[in-house]
Amino acid sequence: MIEPAFQDRVDWQCYGCGRLNDHGLQIKSYWHGDEIVCAWRPEPYHVGHPGRLQGGVIATIAICHGVWAATAAAHKQEGRELREPLDFTYSTTALKLDLVKPVPIDCVLTFRAKVSDMHDGRATVSCSVLVGGEEHARAETEHVRVRLSG
């Protein structure tokens, strides 16, 4: 049985990752070993320069994917199930994005994230953005844990 994407386990409207946002990017993140992976294909209207993905879209996905990486890792570390309603998630406090080379718009992008540090309610996530296995961008996001219920 294939596990549902993290985003499909909660009722969120987020532009980047909310399954309830029909106009959003609708990213899907999954465990793959000790990494969290997301494959996403841009639409023609995500264009920046001709034939290239707009950089802000890459940043948005890196932020949302980083939030889910931190949230999933914390749930796993605490032996908790990732499901609606979540007691907590993470909110992004910082983003560093390096656009190593132009990202074409006509391909599937793979975002591979890993939590590099987690303590005291904070998490740092490193993420590579790959096109055909080759890194085109990399991000480091910082997050703080936020309580959602009770």
C-alpha positions as CSV (number, residue, x, y, z in Angstrom):
1,M,0.0,0.0,0.0
2,I,1.3,3.5,-0.9
3,E,1.2,6.0,1.9
4,P,-0.8,9.2,1.1
5,A,1.2,12.4,0.7
6,F,1.7,14.4,3.9
7,Q,-0.5,17.2,2.4
8,D,-3.3,14.7,1.7
9,R,-3.6,13.9,5.4
10,V,-4.7,17.4,6.4
11,D,-7.4,20.0,5.3
12,W,-5.2,23.0,4.4
13,Q,-5.7,25.8,1.9
14,C,-2.1,26.9,1.6
15,Y,-1.2,28.2,-1.9
16,G,1.9,25.9,-2.1
17,C,0.8,22.8,-0.4
18,G,-2.9,22.9,0.4
19,R,-4.9,20.2,-1.2
20,L,-8.0,22.3,-0.7
21,N,-6.6,25.2,-2.8
22,D,-7.7,24.6,-6.4
23,H,-5.5,27.5,-7.6
24,G,-2.4,26.4,-5.6
25,L,0.7,24.5,-6.5
26,Q,-0.6,21.3,-4.9
27,I,2.8,19.8,-4.0
28,K,2.9,16.3,-2.6
29,S,5.7,15.3,-0.2
30,Y,6.6,11.7,0.9
31,W,9.2,9.9,2.9
32,H,11.9,8.3,0.7
33,G,14.4,6.7,3.1
34,D,15.6,9.5,5.4
35,E,14.7,12.2,2.9
36,I,11.4,13.9,2.1
37,V,10.8,14.0,-1.7
38,C,8.4,16.0,-3.9
39,A,8.1,15.7,-7.7
40,W,6.3,18.6,-9.3
41,R,5.7,19.7,-12.9
42,P,5.3,23.4,-13.7
43,E,2.5,24.7,-15.9
44,P,3.3,27.1,-18.7
45,Y,1.9,30.0,-16.7
46,H,4.7,29.5,-14.1
47,V,7.1,31.0,-16.6
48,G,9.8,33.6,-15.7
49,H,12.1,34.3,-18.5
50,P,11.2,32.4,-21.7
51,G,11.4,28.7,-21.2
52,R,12.4,29.1,-17.5
53,L,10.5,28.6,-14.3
54,Q,10.0,31.7,-12.3
55,G,12.3,31.7,-9.2
56,G,9.6,32.7,-6.7
57,V,7.7,29.5,-7.5
58,I,10.9,27.5,-6.6
59,A,11.1,29.5,-3.4
60,T,7.5,28.8,-2.5
61,I,7.9,25.1,-3.1
62,A,11.1,25.0,-1.1
63,I,9.4,26.7,1.8
64,C,6.3,24.5,1.8
65,H,8.4,21.3,1.3
66,G,10.7,22.4,4.1
67,V,7.7,22.9,6.5
68,W,6.5,19.4,5.7
69,A,10.0,17.9,6.1
70,A,10.3,19.5,9.6
71,T,6.7,18.5,10.5
72,A,7.1,14.9,9.3
73,A,10.5,14.5,11.0
74,A,9.2,15.8,14.3
75,H,6.1,13.5,14.2
76,K,8.3,10.5,13.3
77,Q,10.8,11.4,16.1
78,E,8.0,11.6,18.6
79,G,6.2,8.4,17.4
80,R,3.2,10.4,16.4
81,E,0.9,9.9,13.4
82,L,0.8,12.7,10.8
83,R,-3.0,13.2,10.3
84,E,-5.8,15.7,10.7
85,P,-6.1,17.5,13.0
86,L,-2.4,18.2,13.5
87,D,-1.4,19.4,17.0
88,F,1.6,21.2,15.6
89,T,3.4,22.1,12.5
90,Y,6.4,24.4,11.6
91,S,6.3,27.9,10.3
92,T,9.2,29.2,8.1
93,T,11.4,31.9,9.6
94,A,14.1,32.1,7.0
95,L,14.9,31.0,3.5
96,K,18.2,31.0,1.6
97,L,17.9,30.1,-2.0
98,D,20.7,29.5,-4.5
99,L,19.7,29.3,-8.1
100,V,22.6,27.4,-9.4
101,K,21.5,27.2,-13.1
102,P,18.3,28.1,-14.9
103,V,15.4,25.7,-14.2
104,P,13.5,24.7,-17.4
105,I,9.8,25.0,-17.3
106,D,9.0,21.9,-19.4
107,C,10.1,19.1,-17.0
108,V,9.5,17.5,-13.7
109,L,11.4,19.0,-10.8
110,T,12.4,16.8,-7.8
111,F,12.8,18.5,-4.4
112,R,14.9,16.4,-2.0
113,A,14.8,17.6,1.6
114,K,16.5,16.5,4.8
115,V,16.3,17.9,8.3
116,S,19.8,18.9,9.2
117,D,19.1,20.2,12.7
118,M,16.1,19.9,15.1
119,H,16.1,21.1,18.7
120,D,14.3,23.5,21.0
121,G,11.3,23.8,18.7
122,R,13.4,24.8,15.7
123,A,14.3,23.0,12.6
124,T,16.7,23.6,9.7
125,V,16.0,21.9,6.4
126,S,18.3,21.5,3.4
127,C,16.7,21.0,0.0
128,S,18.1,20.2,-3.4
129,V,16.1,21.0,-6.6
130,L,16.9,18.5,-9.3
131,V,16.2,18.3,-13.0
132,G,17.0,14.9,-14.4
133,G,19.1,14.1,-11.4
134,E,21.2,17.3,-11.8
135,E,21.0,20.1,-9.1
136,H,19.7,23.4,-10.5
137,A,18.9,25.0,-7.1
138,R,19.4,24.5,-3.4
139,A,17.6,25.9,-0.4
140,E,18.1,26.1,3.3
141,T,15.0,26.9,5.3
142,E,14.6,27.5,9.0
143,H,11.4,26.8,10.9
144,V,9.9,27.3,14.3
145,R,7.3,24.9,15.8
146,V,3.8,26.2,16.2
147,R,0.9,24.6,18.1
148,L,-2.3,24.3,16.1
149,S,-4.8,22.8,18.6
150,G,-5.7,22.4,22.2
